[in-house]
């Protein structure tokens, strides 16, 4: 999946086998333009960048609630995960790790990784936005 942002472009490879519901959800949202114009509302240097929230404050779900799809993929740099407010509370948001985060392993669904553009992700700041997403089949 291709992301055009205010800081540049990056590409995610989604893990349909390991997290099919999360993958289908993100692809469906991207195809409808859901992410276009949304901001990265959370940036913790050395930890994660987080976006995809229609409210822009970390509490938006987009009306979607996904069950956890915990798997064996470990949180290294550039892994895409689903933030949670509790068990089975995934939705439309996503985070990308900026460094290995073993404390997240087996606690948050992993559903993708950065395939290109990690340097762009490392430059993202709070308030930077997603201009457009394109699903690459």
Buried (B, 14 or more C-beta within 10 A) or exposed (E): BBBBBBBBBBBBBBBBEBBEBBBBBBBEBBEEEBBEEBBBBBBEEEBBBBBBBBEBEEEBBBEBEBEBBBBEBEBBBBBBBBBBEEEEBBBBBBBBBBEBBEEBBBEBBBBBBBBEBBEBBBBBEBEBBBBBBEEEE
